[in-house]
Amino acid sequence: MSKSRRSFLATGLTVAMLGAAGVVLVRLPAADPSRRVLSAEEAIVVAALGDALFPAGSPIGISAADVDIVHAVDELLGEYLEPVVADVFRHTLQALEGGTLASRGTRFSLLPLEQRIEVMETWGDPAVMPRRMASDALRLVMGMSFFNVPKVRQSLGWVPPCGEGTS
């Protein structure tokens, strides 16, 4: 990905997440020692979110549980996106995790899969634009990460151009 395209995506994602998260000013936890960006708690939310967005039995044939979605997200945030984007994504994860306490009585990551899927459908409703923007931002990072996993691309029949990645 070119630097200008990466910058464009990072800027757009940052604006969307900042607006959606209402610029939550909560101190972010330190990254887990085994990760570049995500804390241990955030890794749990990413895994739960991955299961809701890419569940088992989907037409893709591969679920988030079949790949290391946490590693894929952490790598995208740490390697390809600007640090401010990673921070805003992490704030949005915190909003998702804590936001269900009031509406559902427990944290997002502790909800049954069906309820996590319902929460993401609710967040995707365009009637509440900031929440919709947060949903879109989460889905963008999760989708970029998931569909960049070689096992997922292979299951979709994607063939790298010009022998890329075949050495």
C-alpha positions in Angstrom: 0.0 0.0 0.0 1.4 3.4 -0.9 2.2 5.9 1.7 -0.3 8.4 0.3 -3.1 5.9 0.2 -2.2 4.7 3.7 -2.2 8.3 5.0 -5.6 8.9 3.3 -7.1 5.8 4.9 -5.5 6.6 8.3 -6.8 10.2 8.2 -10.3 9.1 7.2 -10.4 6.4 9.8 -9.2 8.8 12.5 -11.8 11.3 11.7 -14.6 8.7 11.7 -13.4 7.1 15.0 -12.9 10.4 16.7 -16.4 11.6 15.8 -17.9 8.2 16.6 -16.2 7.8 19.9 -16.8 11.3 21.0 -13.1 11.6 21.6 -13.1 9.5 24.7 -10.4 10.8 27.0 -9.6 7.6 29.0 -6.0 6.5 29.5 -5.2 3.6 27.3 -3.6 0.5 29.0 -0.1 -0.5 28.1 0.3 -3.0 25.2 0.5 -6.6 26.3 4.2 -7.7 26.2 3.4 -10.2 23.5 1.8 -7.5 21.2 2.7 -4.3 19.5 -0.4 -2.2 20.3 -3.2 -4.1 22.0 -3.5 -4.7 25.7 -4.6 -8.0 27.1 -8.1 -6.7 27.7 -8.3 -5.2 24.2 -7.2 -8.5 22.7 -10.2 -10.2 24.4 -12.6 -7.6 22.9 -11.0 -7.9 19.5 -11.5 -11.7 19.6 -15.2 -11.3 20.7 -15.8 -8.7 18.0 -14.1 -10.9 15.4 -16.4 -13.8 16.3 -19.5 -11.5 15.9 -18.3 -10.1 12.6 -16.9 -13.3 11.1 -18.8 -16.2 12.8 -18.4 -19.9 12.1 -20.6 -21.2 9.3 -20.4 -18.0 7.2 -20.3 -18.4 3.4 -16.6 -17.5 3.5 -15.9 -20.8 5.1 -13.4 -19.4 7.6 -14.3 -17.7 10.8 -12.3 -15.3 13.0 -11.8 -18.2 15.4 -10.0 -20.1 12.6 -7.4 -17.4 12.3 -5.5 -15.3 14.8 -7.6 -12.2 14.4 -6.0 -10.6 17.4 -2.6 -10.9 15.9 -3.9 -9.6 12.5 -5.5 -6.5 14.1 -2.5 -5.8 16.2 -0.2 -6.1 13.2 -2.3 -3.8 11.1 -2.5 -1.2 13.9 1.2 -1.4 14.7 2.7 -1.7 11.2 0.4 0.0 8.8 -1.8 2.6 10.5 -0.8 5.8 12.1 -0.4 5.7 15.9 -3.3 8.1 16.4 -5.6 5.7 14.4 -4.5 2.9 16.7 -5.3 4.9 19.8 -8.7 5.9 18.5 -9.5 2.3 17.5 -8.6 1.3 21.1 -10.8 4.0 22.6 -13.6 2.7 20.3 -13.0 -0.8 21.6 -13.3 0.5 25.1 -16.6 2.2 24.3 -17.9 -1.0 22.8 -16.8 -3.1 25.7 -18.2 -0.8 28.3 -21.2 0.4 26.4 -23.2 -2.8 26.8 -23.0 -2.6 30.6 -25.9 -0.1 30.7 -27.9 -1.7 27.9 -27.3 -5.4 28.5 -25.9 -5.6 32.0 -22.5 -7.0 31.0 -19.4 -6.2 29.0 -19.5 -6.8 25.2 -16.9 -9.6 25.4 -18.9 -11.5 27.9 -22.2 -11.5 25.9 -23.3 -14.6 24.1 -22.4 -14.6 20.4 -26.0 -13.9 19.3 -26.2 -10.8 21.5 -22.8 -9.5 20.3 -24.1 -9.8 16.7 -27.2 -7.9 17.8 -25.1 -5.2 19.4 -23.1 -4.7 16.2 -26.3 -4.6 14.1 -27.6 -1.9 16.5 -24.4 0.1 16.3 -24.7 -0.1 12.5 -28.1 1.6 12.5 -27.8 4.9 10.6 -30.3 6.6 12.9 -27.6 7.3 15.4 -24.7 8.6 13.2 -21.9 8.7 15.8 -22.6 5.1 16.8 -22.8 4.1 13.1 -19.5 5.8 12.4 -17.9 3.8 15.3 -19.4 0.6 13.9 -18.0 1.4 10.5 -14.6 2.2 11.9 -14.5 -1.0 13.9 -15.6 -3.0 10.9 -13.1 -1.4 8.6 -10.1 -2.3 10.8 -11.4 -5.8 11.5 -12.2 -6.4 7.9 -8.8 -5.1 6.7 -7.2 -7.4 9.2 -9.3 -10.5 8.5 -9.2 -10.4 4.8 -5.4 -9.8 4.8 -4.9 -13.2 6.5 -3.4 -15.6 3.8 -5.7 -18.4 4.9 -8.8 -16.2 4.3 -7.6 -14.9 1.0 -6.8 -18.5 -0.1 -10.3 -19.6 0.9 -11.7 -16.9 -1.4 -9.6 -18.1 -4.3 -7.4 -15.0 -4.3 -4.3 -15.5 -6.4 -1.4 -13.0 -5.7 -0.4 -11.0 -8.7 3.0 -11.6 -10.3 4.0 -14.3 -7.9 3.8 -12.0 -4.9 4.2 -14.0 -1.7 5.2 -17.2 -3.4 8.9 -17.3 -2.6 
